[in-house]
Amino acid sequence: MTETLEVIPRRWKVIQHVREKFSCRACERVSQVPAPFHVTARGWAGPNLLAMVLFEKFGQHQPLNRQAERYAREGLPLSLSTLADQVGACCAALAPLSRTLEAHVMAAERLHGDDTTVPVLAPGKTDTVRCWVYVRDDRPFGGTAAPAALFHYSRDRGGTHPQAHLARYAGLFQADAYGGYGKLYAADRKPGPIIEAACWVHARRPFFVLADLAKSAAQAAGSRPTKVMSPIALEAVRRIDALFDIERDINGASAAGRLAVRQAASAPLVAGLEAWMREQRARLSRTNDLARPWTIC
């Protein structure tokens, strides 16, 4: 058997709905079946086309001008302004769904938050902006609520953005050590306090960078200078990974069950990690990479 991977180019088509009018001589009325539904008022684009344009723009970061150029090469001339109008109309049409999703995410007892950079085209350059993500996922804690993610966009990484996003939230918030979250943890905060839950993944990351075996091997094989791998960082990663192994085993268990396992198995490992780290820190010089202050976000 010989298999060949091939692609079938997409086809564009215009669907015409012919709606005849009928008149009644007795009552002198005219009747006609309703027009087919369009996502946007008096629209002409089908839902599949709109979904493709939106996914290409927001999911694949494909600017509308490039989409217009590609559609034109396929024989469908759609101007940039036309596509922009459709995107704006879709955003307005999806606004109720967005608000419903936001209400569901913000109703969670615990949230996971993070931000990442996003390149945005600007005149003569590329700007680096921020995408803020807030995730509700109760499955690891035995919850039955549907998981969901909420995305926000900002031109910079100012602390006012997460403070505005979480202005009406009160509960447990797991995130990195970004200073912009600081005001959220104030005891007198309204509508209620947000309990900080530090993230082990972010705490592990600097150690992993200094103990990245694959990266060190790749640098050694290439022309880039190789940094000396830190055995202390490697041991720190190993110790933290042991905590992750415990969490994988209790994923989905009840709160009481997870608490019992953590007190019995995780707490001794954390206490041992702290004692070991303080011992190693006393032996390091101030110029060592492991002794420098880290920003774990």
N, C-alpha and C positions, 0 to 999 in steps of 0.2 A: 504493500500500500504506500503510495506516495502522496503526501499532503502538500498543498500549495496555499499559502496565505494570500488572499486577494482582497480587493476592496471594490465595492459597488458605489460609484459616485451618486450623491444625492440628486433627487429630481425636484424641480420647482413646479408647482401647478396652481392654477387659479380655479377655485371651486365656485360655480355659479348656482345660486338658489333662485329659481324662477317662481315668483309668487303671483299667480293670476288673481285679478279682481273679479268679483261676481256681484251683479246688481240684481235686486229684487224689484220687479215691476209693481208688486202689490203694495209693499211698504216703502218703496223708493229709497232703499238703503244699499250701501256698497259694503261688501265684506271682503276681507283678505287675511290670509294666514299671517301671523306675526313674523317679523324679520328674524333671521338666525342670530343667536347670541354672539356678541363680541366682547372681549375682555374690557376694551376701552370704548367709551361712548362714541358712536358713529365711526367705529374703527373699521379697519380693512384687513388687519393682520390676524392670522389664526393663532391659537394658543401655543401650538408647537413652535411656530416661528418666533413668537415673543419669548418663550422659554429659552430658546437657543440663543437669542441675542443677549438676554440677561445673564445666562450662564457664561457665555463667552466673555462678557464684560466683567462680571463680578467674580466668577469662579475661575476663569482662565486669565484674567487681567488683560484681555484683548481689547484695546481701545476701539471705539466706534468707527474711527476713520479707517482703521485697518480692516474692520469687518466690511465696511462699505466697499472698499477696494476689492476684497475677495468676492463679494456678491456680484459686483460689476463684471468681474472676469468670468463668472458663471452665467452671465446673461441677464442678471437682475439688477438694474440700476436703482439703488436706494441711496438717497442723499444722506449726508451726515446729520443735517437738521431733522430729517424725517425719523431717523433712528433715535436721535436724542429725544424727540417728542414722544416716541413710543416708550422709551425707558422711563421718562417722567410720568407718563400716564400709568404705566405698570406699577411704579412705586406708590402712586396715589391709590391705585386699586388694591394693592397688597397691604396698605397701612393698617386696616383693621386686624388682619392676620398678624402683623408685626406687633401690634399692641397686645393682642391675646397671648402671643408667645412670650413677650416681656413680662406680662402679669404672671404667667405660669412659672417662668424662671425665678422671678423675684419672690415668689411665694414659698420657695424652698427653705428648709431649716438650715441648709449648708450650701455654700456656693464655692466654686473653684474659679479663680480669676487669674488672667495673665494678659500681657500685651506683646505685640510683635511689630516689627517694622514692615512697611509696605512702600515700594517705590511708586511714585506718581509722576507722570510727565508734567513738566512745567516749561514755559518758554525758555529755550536755550539750555535747559538743564533737567535734572531729575531730582525731585524733592523726596525726602524720606519722611513719611508720615506714620501714624500709629493706628493699629487695629486692636481694639480692646475686646476680649472674649470673656464671657461669664457663662459657666457651665453648671447645669443642674443634672446630677446623675446619682440617684439613690440606690442603684443596683448593688454596689459593693457593700452597702449597709443594710441590705435586706429590704429595701423599699420597693414599692410597686408603682410609684409615679413614673410617668414617661420621661426619659432623659431629653434634655434640650439644651441648645446653646444660643446665646444672645451676643450679637456683634455690634460694636460701636466704632465710629471712625472719628479721628481728630487730626488736626494739622501738626500738633506737637504732643509732647509727653508731659504736659503740665498736670500737677496733682489735682487741679480743679475738675478734670475730666472724670476720673473714677469717683471723686466725691459727688459729682452731679449724677453719675450713673447709679450710684448706690444710696442716693439721698433718702429714699423711703425704705431701705432694707435694714433689717435687724436680724442677726443670727450669727452663724459660724461662717467665717470667710477664710479660705485657704489660698494663699498667694505667696509671692516672693517677698523680699525685704525692700521693695521699692518705697522710698520715703514719702511718695505722694499718698500712700495709704494711711499715713500716720494719724491724720485727723479723724479717720473713720473709727479708730479704736478708743477715742476719748470716752471716759466713763459717763460724762454728762451729755453725751450726744443724743439728739432727738432724731427719729422716734424711738430709739433704743440703742443699746450698745451693740457693736459688732465685735465678736470674739475672734481674735487673731489665731489662726492655725498655721504655723510656719510650715514650709514645704521642704520635705527631705530631698526631693529631686533637685531643687535649686541648691540646697546645701551640699549635695554630692558633686554638683557640676564642676566646681573649681578643682577638686581632687581628681576627678576623671580626666580633666584637660591635662593635668600634670602626669597622669598615669596612662595616657592613651597609647596603648601598644601599637594599634593599627596605624595611627597617625605618625608615630615615631618610625615605624618600619617604612612607611611611604616616603617620609622625608629622607631617610637613609638611602633609599633606592633612587631618589632624585637628586637634584642639585641643591636643594635647600638645606641649610645647616640643621643638624639634629640636636634638639634639646635633650639634656640628660634626664632620663625618666626617674622620677622620685619613688623610691621604695616605700617611703612613708605615705605618700599619696595613694599608692597602690593598695597598701594595707587598709587605709581609711575607706577606700571604695569597697574592699572586700567586707569590712565590718558593716557598712551601711547596706550593702546588698543582702546581708544576712537578715536585716530588718525587713527588706522588701520580700524575701522568701516567706517570712512569717505572714506578712499581709496577704500574699497570694493564697495561702492556705486558708485564711479566715474570710476571704472575699465572699460577701453575701450572707455571712452569719449574722445573728442577732447582735444588738448592742451589748447585751450582757455577756454573750459568748466571746465577742471580740475583746471586751474589757478584761475578761478572765485570762485569755491567752496572752494579751499584751502585758498584764501585770506579772504573769508567770514566766514568759519567755522574752518579751521585748525589753522590759524595764532593766533586767540585769545586763543586757547587751548595751543599752544606752549608757548606763552607769559605767560600764567597763570602757566604752568608747570615750567618755569624757575624761576618765582618769588617764587613759592611754594618751589622749591628745594633749593634756596638760603636761604629761611627762615628756612627750616629744617636743613640745613647744619650748620647754626649758633648755633643750639641747641645741636649738637652732639659732643661728645668727640672725640679726635683724635684716640682713640683705637677702636672706633666703626667700624664694618665692612663696613658700608655705607660711612664712612669718609675716607677710605683708597683709594689710587690711584688704578684704575682698568685698565686692559688691555683688551679692548673690541674687541678681535679678536680671 
